[in-house]
Amino acid sequence: MTGSTRRLSEVARHLVIPAGIVTSQFPRVYRRLQEVGVAFDEWQQGFGRIALGCRESGKYAASIGGVVAAWPRQVGKTYTVGNLLIGMCLEFPGLRVIWTSHHGRTTTNTFRSMQGMVRSKDVFPHIAVNGIRTANGEQEIRFTNGSIIMFGAREQGFGRGMDAIDVEVFDEAQILGLKALEDMVPATNAAKHEHGGLVIFLGTPPRPTDDGEAFTMKRKKALDGKTLHQVYVEISAEPDTDPDDESKFHTFNPSYPHRTPLESMLRMRENIPDDDSWRREAMGIWPIVDPTETIEYVIKPDDWSKRADANPNLRNDSGIGMDVSPDGRTCTIAAATFREDGGAHLELIYHGSSSRVRQDDGTLRGPVDMAVAIWLKQKPRAVVIDRQSPAFMFVPDLEAAGVSVLVTNGPQLAQACSAIVNELPDGLISHTGDKIMLDAIESASTRTIGTGGAWAWDRRGEFVITPVMAITLARFGLWAEVEAPQPDSTYEETDFIML
């Protein structure tokens, strides 16, 4: 059967590609797929190239914001993304992948489709002995090289507590609540894949009853040009397309008619008679929104980026901030240092696992060890931790090591948050231009504290914002006066090594 020669740019209604892509891992992955008899149409190859596109660092350009595919039914979603994952598993030994849908039935259907793919005569020799597990709750495909794809339903709690995941696929992303993101996205923070962790979102426009805030926000940020690290590919019909105009089927289904015949399209239409459902599910048409509506940022990304300074004139006084994400997995350590003009310069020192990690020399080091090393080397005024943060668990060990710890309460945290926002426009805040920090600033939202209008950063939002919390607390620490406790002889001064 002859495939489509249309390029991705000709197929997609909206296509947003991160800047700075200089290479892609897709050619090597696609060679693997071709070796096992898998072929992609031109538009599918284009999707693979940008999804696995890398910047000069060698990391995926979409490693932070993810790959978002808003595709209608029957365009070949499972075939495209499923085979892309199989190719990655073949090319990158030990790759750990999870595929999660909202509903258990959808997950099972996807798993069955993927079983069919890997049972082909050319792929199956690469599957481990007894490598296909079909038990409910333990559905997985294991490869002989150690790679694995695991399947599960979010409604059944799948994915919580997992770590060191390299690729996450959120199928049915139109039913993806913020709580599920909080539970699962941190699993990629400790990804071992050399090109970084990757999160893929697949879905159709949400129904009015769906918990579609996360998926909708990702679309809006992409179309508004408010994201630097996200791939967005939308395949959809023009909003005014007649639902029954067969001459327009190709505009919202690139697999029609060469892979999805007219009979299949008509059968789907017969089973989705409601026009609104058909427009959403089959045509991919999103509700029309007010074009003047914009995302409300606490700190506008452009305003933040203007304050980047690679060579500030700094004094010796500094403060350290530590924060841990609500799920306890991700820790960020940041420093704030007085500038000669009295302003504060902010930088991230560590952003990664909150647990001890074995180093190349065999030793275990974690955030406490790092904070103590910074303390001994830089002699900051204090290490600041908020009482409501999971980082509060570090306080006893830090104090036992002789570190001066300042634990903020609600009013102090509100004061610290307001200071960052109020001082930025006056140029009293500068920073290193770190992309992790920018992404956190871009994603941060607020919550109200008490009844007097005070506010603080909302840790319970869609994204991990520990970098924002850490720099906020670090800046607060510049004015701290804390008496250092008596140190424990367990710790000694060492050179701090960035992880």
C-alpha positions in Angstrom: 0.0 0.0 0.0 1.4 3.4 -1.0 1.9 5.7 1.9 1.2 9.4 2.1 3.9 11.7 0.8 2.5 14.8 2.6 4.9 16.4 5.0 4.1 17.1 8.6 3.8 20.8 7.9 1.2 20.0 5.3 -0.8 17.7 7.5 -0.8 19.7 10.8 -3.2 22.5 11.4 -0.9 23.8 14.1 2.8 22.9 14.4 5.0 24.4 17.1 8.7 23.3 17.2 11.2 24.4 19.9 14.0 26.6 18.8 17.6 25.4 18.9 17.2 21.9 17.5 20.4 21.0 15.7 20.1 17.2 15.4 17.6 14.4 16.0 17.8 10.8 17.3 15.0 9.8 14.9 17.2 8.7 11.9 19.0 6.1 14.0 15.7 5.0 15.6 14.0 4.8 12.2 16.9 2.7 10.8 16.1 0.2 13.5 12.4 0.2 12.6 13.2 -0.3 8.9 15.4 -3.3 9.8 12.3 -4.9 11.4 10.0 -4.1 8.5 8.3 -0.9 9.9 7.7 2.0 7.5 6.3 5.5 8.3 4.6 7.9 6.0 6.4 11.2 5.4 4.4 13.1 8.0 5.0 10.4 10.6 8.8 10.7 9.9 8.5 14.4 10.4 6.8 13.9 13.7 9.5 11.5 14.8 12.3 14.0 13.8 10.9 16.8 15.9 9.8 14.6 18.8 13.3 13.3 19.1 15.0 16.6 18.1 18.0 17.6 20.3 19.8 20.8 21.1 23.6 21.2 21.1 23.7 19.7 24.6 22.5 16.4 23.2 19.3 16.6 25.3 15.8 16.4 23.7 14.5 19.9 23.0 11.1 18.8 24.4 12.5 17.2 27.5 11.0 19.9 29.7 7.7 20.8 28.0 7.0 17.5 26.4 5.6 16.3 23.0 1.9 17.2 22.6 0.0 15.5 19.9 -3.7 16.6 19.5 -4.8 14.0 16.9 -8.3 12.8 16.0 -9.3 9.2 15.9 -8.0 6.7 13.3 -5.0 8.8 12.1 -2.6 6.1 13.3 -1.8 7.3 16.8 -0.9 3.9 18.3 0.9 2.8 15.2 3.0 6.0 15.0 3.9 6.5 18.7 3.9 2.7 19.5 6.4 1.9 16.8 8.5 5.0 17.7 8.8 3.6 21.2 9.7 0.1 19.9 12.4 1.7 17.8 13.7 3.6 20.7 13.7 0.4 22.9 15.7 -1.4 20.2 18.2 1.4 19.7 18.7 2.4 23.4 19.3 -0.7 25.6 17.8 -0.4 29.1 15.2 2.2 28.1 12.3 2.4 30.5 8.9 3.4 29.1 5.4 3.7 30.6 2.2 4.1 28.6 -0.8 5.2 30.6 -4.4 5.8 29.6 -7.2 7.1 31.8 -9.4 4.1 31.3 -8.4 0.5 31.8 -10.2 -0.6 28.7 -8.2 1.9 26.6 -4.9 0.7 28.1 -5.8 -2.9 27.4 -6.7 -2.1 23.7 -3.4 -0.3 23.3 -1.4 -3.1 24.9 -3.1 -5.6 22.5 -2.1 -3.4 19.5 1.5 -3.2 20.8 1.6 -7.0 21.3 0.7 -7.4 17.6 3.5 -5.0 16.6 6.2 -6.8 18.6 5.0 -10.3 17.6 5.9 -9.6 14.0 8.6 -12.0 12.7 11.3 -9.4 12.6 10.6 -7.8 16.0 9.8 -10.8 18.1 13.4 -12.2 18.2 14.3 -9.0 20.1 11.6 -9.7 22.8 12.9 -11.5 25.9 11.8 -15.0 26.8 8.4 -14.7 28.5 8.9 -10.9 27.9 5.2 -10.2 27.2 3.2 -10.2 30.5 -0.5 -9.9 30.2 -1.7 -10.1 33.8 -3.9 -7.1 34.6 -1.9 -4.5 36.4 1.4 -6.0 35.2 1.1 -5.6 31.4 4.5 -5.1 30.0 6.8 -5.9 27.0 10.5 -6.7 27.8 13.2 -6.6 25.3 16.4 -8.8 25.2 18.5 -5.7 25.7 16.8 -4.7 28.9 14.4 -2.1 27.6 10.8 -2.3 28.8 7.4 -0.8 28.0 4.9 -0.9 30.9 1.2 -0.3 30.5 -1.5 0.8 33.0 -4.6 2.9 33.7 -4.4 6.1 35.7 -7.9 5.5 37.1 -6.3 2.4 38.8 -3.4 4.3 40.3 -0.8 3.1 37.7 2.5 5.0 37.7 2.5 6.4 41.2 5.8 5.7 43.0 7.7 4.8 39.8 11.1 6.4 39.2 13.9 6.4 36.7 11.4 6.4 33.8 12.9 7.6 30.5 9.7 8.0 28.4 6.2 8.6 29.7 3.2 8.5 27.3 0.0 10.0 28.6 -2.7 8.6 26.3 -6.2 10.1 26.6 -4.5 13.3 27.7 -7.8 15.2 27.4 -8.7 13.4 30.7 -5.5 14.2 32.5 -6.0 15.9 35.8 -3.3 17.9 37.5 -3.1 15.4 40.4 -2.1 12.6 37.9 0.6 14.9 36.5 1.9 15.6 40.0 2.0 11.8 40.7 3.6 10.7 37.5 5.7 13.4 35.8 8.5 13.4 38.5 9.2 9.8 37.5 11.3 11.1 34.6 13.4 13.3 36.9 15.9 10.5 37.5 15.8 9.3 33.9 19.0 7.5 32.9 18.5 8.0 29.1 21.5 9.9 27.7 19.2 12.3 25.9 17.0 13.1 28.9 13.5 12.1 29.9 10.6 12.6 27.5 6.9 13.0 28.2 4.4 12.5 25.3 0.8 13.7 25.5 -1.8 12.2 23.2 -5.4 13.2 23.1 -8.4 14.8 21.4 -10.2 18.0 22.3 -11.7 17.6 25.8 -15.4 17.2 26.3 -17.1 19.8 28.6 -17.2 17.1 31.3 -13.5 16.1 31.0 -10.8 17.2 33.4 -9.0 18.7 30.4 -7.3 21.7 32.1 -3.7 20.4 31.7 -4.1 19.4 28.0 -5.9 22.6 27.2 -3.3 24.8 28.9 -0.5 23.0 27.0 -2.3 23.8 23.7 -2.9 27.4 24.6 0.7 28.0 25.7 2.0 26.5 22.5 -0.3 28.6 20.2 0.4 31.8 22.2 4.1 31.3 21.8 4.6 31.0 25.5 6.7 27.8 25.7 10.3 27.3 24.7 10.6 23.6 25.3 7.4 21.9 23.9 6.5 20.2 20.6 2.9 20.8 19.7 1.3 19.0 16.7 -2.4 19.4 16.1 -4.2 17.6 13.3 -7.7 19.0 12.8 -10.2 20.3 10.3 -11.1 23.9 9.7 -13.7 24.9 12.3 -16.4 25.6 9.7 -16.0 22.3 7.8 -19.2 20.4 7.1 -19.0 17.2 9.2 -20.3 15.0 6.3 -18.2 16.5 3.5 -16.2 13.5 2.3 -14.0 15.7 0.2 -12.6 17.2 3.5 -11.8 14.0 5.2 -8.1 14.2 4.2 -7.8 17.5 5.9 -8.2 16.0 9.4 -7.0 12.4 8.7 -3.7 12.1 6.9 -4.1 8.3 6.8 -7.2 8.7 4.5 -7.8 7.1 2.1 -4.6 5.0 1.6 -4.6 3.5 5.1 -8.0 4.4 6.5 -10.5 3.7 3.7 -13.8 5.5 3.2 -15.7 2.6 4.6 -13.9 3.0 7.9 -14.6 6.7 8.1 -18.3 6.2 7.3 -18.5 3.4 9.9 -17.0 5.7 12.5 -19.5 8.5 11.5 -22.4 6.0 11.8 -21.3 5.2 15.4 -20.7 8.9 16.3 -23.9 10.5 15.0 -23.8 13.5 17.3 -22.2 16.4 15.4 -20.4 17.9 18.4 -18.8 14.6 19.3 -17.9 14.0 15.6 -16.3 17.4 15.3 -14.3 16.8 18.5 -13.4 13.1 18.2 -13.0 12.6 14.4 -12.3 16.1 13.1 -10.1 17.3 16.0 -11.9 20.6 16.2 -11.3 22.5 19.5 -14.0 24.9 20.9 -13.5 28.4 19.7 -12.1 30.6 22.4 -11.7 34.4 22.8 -8.6 35.3 20.8 -7.9 38.2 23.2 -7.7 35.8 26.2 -4.1 35.4 27.4 -2.3 33.3 30.0 -1.9 35.2 33.3 1.6 34.8 34.5 2.7 35.7 38.0 6.1 36.7 36.5 6.1 37.2 32.7 8.8 35.0 31.0 10.0 38.0 29.0 10.4 40.1 32.1 12.3 37.3 33.8 14.6 36.7 30.8 15.5 40.4 30.7 17.2 40.1 34.1 19.6 37.3 33.1 23.2 38.3 33.9 26.2 36.1 33.3 28.8 38.3 35.0 27.3 40.1 38.0 29.5 41.9 40.5 28.9 39.9 43.7 29.7 40.3 47.3 30.4 37.3 49.7 27.1 37.3 51.5 24.7 34.6 50.3 21.7 32.6 51.3 20.7 29.0 50.4 17.2 27.8 49.7 16.0 24.2 49.7 12.7 22.8 48.5 11.2 19.4 47.8 8.2 18.6 45.6 5.0 17.5 47.2 5.6 13.9 46.2 9.0 13.9 47.9 11.0 13.0 44.8 12.5 16.2 43.5 14.8 18.5 45.4 16.2 21.9 44.3 18.9 23.8 46.1 19.4 27.5 45.1 21.7 30.3 46.1 21.1 34.0 46.4 24.1 36.3 46.6 24.2 40.0 47.3 25.4 42.1 44.3 27.6 45.1 44.8 24.6 47.4 44.1 22.5 45.8 46.8 20.5 43.6 44.5 20.3 39.8 44.7 21.6 37.3 42.1 19.9 33.9 41.9 21.2 30.6 40.7 20.3 26.9 40.8 22.9 24.6 42.4 21.1 21.3 42.3 17.9 20.0 40.8 17.3 16.3 40.9 16.4 13.4 43.2 15.7 14.1 46.8 17.2 10.7 47.7 20.8 9.8 48.1 22.3 8.7 44.7 25.3 6.5 44.3 28.2 8.4 42.7 30.9 7.2 40.3 33.2 6.6 43.2 30.7 4.3 44.9 29.6 6.8 47.6 26.1 7.8 48.3 25.3 11.6 48.2 22.0 13.4 48.6 20.7 16.9 49.1 21.7 17.0 52.8 25.3 16.2 51.9 25.3 18.8 49.1 23.8 21.5 51.4 26.4 20.7 54.1 29.2 20.9 51.5 27.9 24.3 50.3 27.6 25.5 53.8 31.2 24.6 54.7 32.6 26.0 51.5 30.6 29.2 51.0 29.5 30.1 54.6 26.1 31.4 53.7 23.9 33.3 56.2 21.5 30.4 56.4 19.9 27.5 54.6 16.2 28.4 54.4 13.4 25.7 54.3 9.7 26.3 54.5 7.9 24.5 57.3 5.2 23.1 54.9 7.7 21.7 52.4 8.7 18.0 52.5 12.3 19.5 52.7 11.5 20.1 56.4 12.6 16.5 56.9 16.2 17.6 56.2 16.3 20.1 59.2 17.5 17.7 61.9 20.4 16.3 59.8 21.4 19.8 58.7 21.4 21.2 62.2 23.4 18.1 63.4 26.0 19.1 60.9 26.3 22.6 62.2 24.3 24.3 59.5 22.2 27.4 60.4 18.7 26.6 59.3 15.9 29.1 59.0 12.4 27.6 58.8 9.9 30.0 57.4 6.3 30.2 58.5 3.3 31.3 56.5 3.8 35.1 56.9 7.5 34.8 56.2 6.9 32.7 53.1 4.4 35.3 51.8 6.9 38.0 52.4 9.6 36.1 50.5 7.3 35.4 47.5 6.2 39.1 47.3 9.8 40.2 47.4 10.8 38.3 44.3 7.8 39.7 42.3 8.2 43.3 43.6 12.0 43.6 43.2 12.2 42.1 39.7 10.8 45.2 37.8 13.3 47.5 39.6 16.3 45.4 38.6 17.0 44.3 42.1 16.8 40.6 41.0 19.2 39.0 38.5 19.8 35.4 37.7 21.9 33.0 35.5 19.3 32.5 32.8 19.0 28.8 33.7 16.3 27.1 31.5 15.1 25.0 34.4 14.5 28.2 36.4 12.7 29.8 33.4 10.4 26.9 32.9 9.5 26.9 36.6 8.8 30.6 36.5 6.7 30.1 33.4 4.6 27.4 35.2 4.3 28.9 38.7 0.9 29.8 40.1 -0.2 31.1 43.5 -2.4 30.3 46.4 -3.9 32.6 49.1 -2.5 32.5 52.6 -4.9 33.5 55.4 -7.5 36.2 55.0 -5.4 39.3 54.5 -4.7 38.9 50.8 -1.2 37.4 51.3 -0.1 34.7 48.8 2.6 32.1 48.2 3.7 29.9 45.4 1.3 27.0 44.8 3.3 23.7 45.0 0.1 21.8 44.1 0.0 23.1 40.5 0.5 21.1 37.3 4.3 21.4 37.3 7.2 20.9 39.7 8.1 24.4 40.8 10.8 23.6 43.4 13.2 25.9 41.5 10.9 28.9 42.1 10.5 27.9 45.8 14.2 27.4 46.2 15.3 30.8 44.8 12.5 32.5 46.7 13.7 31.0 50.0 17.4 31.7 49.1 16.7 35.4 48.5 14.9 35.5 51.9 18.0 34.0 53.5 20.1 37.0 52.5 18.6 38.9 55.4 18.6 36.0 57.9 20.3 36.1 61.2 20.5 32.6 62.6 22.8 31.2 65.2 24.6 28.2 64.0 24.2 25.0 66.0 27.2 22.9 67.2 28.4 20.8 64.3 28.5 17.0 64.4 31.9 15.5 63.6 30.3 13.3 61.0 30.7 16.0 58.4 33.9 17.6 57.2 34.6 20.3 54.6 34.7 18.9 51.0 34.6 20.3 47.5 31.1 20.4 46.3 30.6 18.6 43.0 27.7 19.6 40.9 25.5 16.6 39.8 
